C-alpha cells in the first residue's frame, strides 16, 4: 500500500485565482491519499480551492483561518489526469 | 433556447462552458489558462460590479502604488479588460474608444504584472498577456452561444483587423459567405 505523505504549498502573496492554479499544479504531481497544505493570503482562496476540489474529486479536510493567512488542507482524491 | 445544465456545481458548469467555448473558438487552452478563465468568470458572476470600473484610472493609479496593492490593481485592470473585450465588445464603441483599446490595456497590465511578480507566477501572467486574444476569443464564443449576442460583422472586422482575433475573422468570413450565397440565390431566382 502506498504511504500517504503531506506536502506544503506556499501560495502567500498570490492573488486569486493563482492559489488554486498553483494547487492544481501541485496536486497533479501527488498520489491519491496524499495531503497538500496550501498557505494563502488572498481570502478568495477559501472559496476557490474548495470549489475546485469538489469538481476534481479531492476533499478539503480543514481550513485554518489565521489573522493574515489561511491554510487549506486538501486530501488528494483519485487523480483525474 | 435554454440550455440543459447537467453539471453538479457552479465551478463544473463554468468549466464545461469554457471547454465547450474553447472548442467552438478553435482555441487550445492549457489547464492553467482554462482555470484562470473559469475562476475569472466565477468571480465576475458574483461581483458583476467589477466590470463597471474606469480602467484607465485604475491603471494609472496602479502605477503610483506599491506592493500587493499594485499587483491587485494590475490584475483587476487585466481581468476587467479581458471581460470587456470578450463579453461586452460594443461597450468600447459606447465609450468612444476603439475595440482594441481594452485588448492593449489588458495585455499591458498582465505583462507588467509578469515583470514585477516572482518567477513561477510571472510566467503564467506572461502567458495570459501573450494569449489575451485567444482568451478573448473564448469569451466571444461563450457570448455567441446566445444567438442574440453574436458579434456584428462590422465590429468583428475591426476586431480582426486590429487584434488578429481568429474568432472575429471567422465571423467576418461567415458573414461574407452568407452574403455571397444570398447574392447568388437572388441572381438565380431573377
Interface residues (C-beta under 8 A of the other chain):
Chain A: X13 X14 X15 X16 X17 X18 X20 X21 X22 X24 X25 X44 X48 X51 X52 X54 X55
Chain B: X8 X9 X10 X11 X12 X15 X31 X32 X35 X36 X38 X39 X40 X42 X43 X68 X71 X72 X75 X120 X121 X124
